[in-house]
Amino acid sequence: MKLLEYQGRILFKNYGIPVKEGDVAKSPEEAYEIHKRLNKKVVIKAQVPVGGRGKAGGIKLSEKPEETKELAEKILSLTIKSYPVKKVLVAEAAEIKKEMYISLTLDRRTGKVLLMAIKEGGIEVEEIAKERPEAIYTDYIPILRGLSPYQIRNVSEFLFDGEKDLKKEFSGILLKMWKLFRECDANLVEINPLAVCEDGKLWAIDSKIILDDNASFRYPECVPDRDMDYENLKEFEAKEHGLSYVKLEGKVGCCVNGAGLAMATMDTLKKFGGEPANFLDIGGSSSPEKVKAAMRILLSDKNVKSVFFNIFGGITRCDDVANGMVSAFQELKPELPIVVRLTGTNEEEGRKILEQSGLKIYPAKSMDEGAKLAVQFAEKT
Amino acid sequence: MAILLSNDTRVVVQGITGRDGSFHAKKMREYGTKVVAGVTPGKGGQSVDGIPVFNSVFEAVKKEGANTSIIFVPAKFAKDAIYESIDAGIKLIVVITEGIPAQDMAEIMDYISGKDTRIIGPNCPGVIAPEIAKVGIMPGHIFKKGPIGVVSRSGTLTYEVVHHLTVSNLGQSTAIGIGGDPIIGTRFIDILELFEKDPETEGIVLIGEIGGTDEEDAAEFIKKNISKPVVAFIAGRTAPPEKRMGHAGAIIEGGKGTAESKIKALNSANVSVASLPSEVAELMKQRLKT
């Protein structure tokens, strides 16, 4: 789960990482009220789960509540990288003297926690990594041992040289970041920028936090709920049914068991001149109910002109999938051409179920054949 | 000879009384695997299809000589199950469970560093050495003994590729699913090294996907250390950025982990990269000829 900035701020506050006063608003009126309450110059920031907000006009400064109202209205009408802005953060504007970058990431290659620091802030870390990797301070933290005092000393020295007070303040923030990282099962905790402000103290001016979905069962209470304003409802519905769905723009709906095969199916459709309408993995042990739910989601996408079921039974049993298809057909009565490829565990039983059902489906012997057929149907209509 | 498994492989199934555990314990035994014990805490003394169930892995090791474990325990409890296997002296631990928190796996990898324990997975289909043993959930009948080593981050996509290999008369020495999670016990390079040393393996098939940089690391490794022909397929050329594609580890983040980058790296290591799963077998045939 990728947290929005305002959600990340909630966690920062909870862990004692300093953030400027502010609150989130869903309307220009709410933004106005927040500004009035703060009674200071504010920054209004679009809340979207992507970067590049400033360039898109999603971040503005404002002196007066009336101005804030107007600006909030404008920002709330923006769409940034396909995300309509549904909320804005209104926070005390910071007067930044010096800014820097600090993050903790779970490193896939080493299984350790990667600490990164840069003496500049508000920058794109990916770009710096490409252009000037030497500007990035890195250190690895073995997860069981944790962040050792010497590691904190070294990175503090890198960022602040001899500035004793700031070093001390920073050490505290880094320890709190570490605590948050571990307790909330984060994949990433990033403060960019972390800034020395007019009061000479350190403040987290932005937050970027990604938590591990697999650990949601043990998130501490301070972790905010998913912001449903920014969830794709169909992707969310799919998740509730134990399916994994990502909407795309093409015309061929596909339903596959297994993530790798599902991606390969999309690639194959493309190779034969089609465009996949989605990624949909019905997972390992697929019950007929799951297949039904999958079908409902596919058919609700109006772009879909044909559907390709690509099933290679391992744990998934082909007869389960066939049964699910039959009951889904009876309930949903799809009018689209549906191509089915069933191979693997109980494939004979599965094929028999489909044949005896009298359903109008197009069987395919292989993935390539099925993909070609589904693309042809989609292009015809 | 195969890698990882042999005729001495004696398997304990952790989570044997669950739905998947009991089903696959039976399937593995039917395949010819020596499934010598099961473990479910609190259910010791029972049996599942004649396989004795113990309360702990320690007992399974002591009484039945288990040296390999396969884990079907639910994600919440999987870390404990893996620790138990490590401490009981199991040398090969295959973790089928999907949904284990990444930091749990990071802790486990930290714990076993310096030990001679090997973990495969999690979120993987396991390992199969045709005609020797199957420690996994793959449909055994699609595999056939032969000279090709297969290593993959995916389950069903592996079956798809193996199916083509088998019908093209390219049997497999060993096939390993290393899993679709961000933190995994065994990576491509570990398996590549084992295949290079295995006299029975003549060619290697590597099946990757978007996310992370394991394929790029594999390419570097192949350049330096692998003399056998390698054919690859990378899934997710059409995957959008910043979206998790089913597997916890299959995501393009901050421009990293794209299929293009992986394919480019592999090509530069003289790996033949197929554009369709069905092309892998043909490419391998060509590579073996030359």
Contacts between the chains, C-beta under 8 A, distances in Angstrom:
chain1	res1	chain2	res2	distance
A	50	B	242	7.4
A	106	B	102	5.8
A	106	B	103	6.7
A	106	B	106	6.2
A	106	B	182	7.1
A	106	B	183	7.1
A	108	B	182	4.8
A	108	B	183	6.3
A	108	B	212	4.7
A	108	B	213	7.4
A	108	B	214	7.6
A	108	B	249	7.1
A	109	B	212	7.6
A	109	B	213	6.6
A	109	B	214	7.7
A	109	B	217	7.0
A	111	B	105	7.1
A	111	B	106	4.5
A	111	B	109	4.0
A	111	B	110	6.6
A	111	B	183	5.1
A	112	B	106	7.2
A	112	B	110	7.5
A	113	B	106	7.7
A	125	B	254	7.6
A	126	B	254	4.5
A	126	B	255	5.8
A	126	B	256	7.5
A	142	B	110	5.3
A	143	B	103	6.5
A	143	B	106	4.6
A	143	B	107	5.5
A	143	B	110	5.2
A	144	B	107	5.6
A	144	B	110	4.5
A	144	B	111	6.5
A	145	B	110	7.7
A	182	B	103	7.1
A	185	B	101	5.4
A	185	B	102	7.6
A	185	B	103	5.5
A	187	B	102	6.6
A	187	B	182	7.6
A	212	B	101	5.3
A	212	B	102	5.1
A	212	B	103	6.8
A	212	B	248	7.9
A	213	B	244	8.0
A	213	B	248	7.3
A	214	B	75	6.5
A	214	B	99	4.9
A	214	B	100	6.3
A	214	B	101	4.7
A	214	B	102	6.7
A	214	B	248	6.2
A	215	B	101	3.8
A	215	B	102	7.7
A	215	B	103	7.0
A	217	B	76	6.2
A	218	B	76	7.9
A	218	B	101	7.6
A	244	B	244	7.7
A	244	B	245	7.7
A	244	B	246	4.3
A	246	B	240	7.0
A	246	B	243	5.0
A	246	B	244	7.9
A	246	B	245	6.5
A	248	B	238	7.7
A	248	B	240	6.7
A	256	B	156	7.6
A	257	B	156	5.6
A	258	B	154	6.3
A	258	B	155	5.1
A	258	B	156	3.1
A	258	B	157	6.3
A	258	B	246	7.6
A	259	B	154	6.6
A	259	B	180	6.0
A	259	B	209	7.7
A	259	B	245	5.8
A	259	B	246	2.7
A	259	B	247	4.3
A	259	B	250	5.9
A	260	B	152	7.3
A	260	B	153	6.6
A	260	B	154	2.4
A	260	B	155	6.8
A	260	B	156	6.5
A	260	B	157	3.4
A	260	B	158	7.4
A	260	B	180	7.0
A	260	B	207	7.1
A	260	B	209	5.5
A	260	B	235	5.0
A	260	B	246	7.9
A	260	B	247	7.2
A	260	B	250	7.9
A	261	B	154	6.8
A	261	B	155	7.9
A	261	B	156	4.0
A	261	B	157	4.4
A	261	B	159	7.9
A	261	B	160	5.9
A	261	B	235	7.8
A	262	B	245	7.3
A	262	B	246	6.0
A	263	B	157	7.8
A	263	B	209	6.0
A	263	B	210	7.2
A	263	B	235	3.9
A	263	B	236	4.3
A	263	B	238	7.6
A	263	B	239	5.8
A	263	B	245	5.5
A	263	B	246	7.7
A	263	B	250	7.1
A	264	B	157	5.3
A	264	B	160	7.0
A	264	B	233	7.3
A	264	B	235	4.4
A	264	B	277	5.4
A	266	B	236	7.8
A	266	B	238	4.6
A	266	B	239	7.2
A	267	B	235	6.4
A	267	B	236	7.0
A	267	B	237	4.7
A	267	B	238	5.3
A	267	B	275	7.8
A	267	B	276	7.7
A	268	B	276	5.8
A	268	B	277	7.5
A	269	B	238	7.8
A	270	B	237	7.1
A	270	B	238	4.9
A	271	B	275	6.2
A	271	B	276	6.0
A	276	B	238	6.2
A	279	B	239	7.1
A	279	B	243	7.8
A	279	B	245	5.5
A	279	B	246	7.0
A	281	B	245	7.9
A	281	B	246	4.0
A	284	B	98	7.2
A	284	B	137	7.9
A	284	B	155	7.5
A	285	B	19	7.7
A	285	B	20	6.8
A	312	B	156	4.5
A	312	B	159	4.8
A	312	B	160	5.5
A	312	B	163	7.6
A	313	B	139	6.6
A	314	B	125	6.5
A	314	B	137	6.0
A	314	B	138	5.6
A	314	B	139	5.4
A	314	B	155	6.1
A	314	B	156	5.9
A	314	B	159	5.8
A	315	B	20	7.0
A	315	B	137	5.4
A	316	B	156	7.7
A	343	B	163	7.0
A	344	B	139	5.3
A	344	B	142	7.3
A	344	B	159	6.4
A	345	B	139	5.4
A	366	B	278	7.0
A	367	B	160	6.4
A	367	B	277	6.8
A	367	B	278	6.8
A	368	B	276	6.6
A	368	B	278	5.3
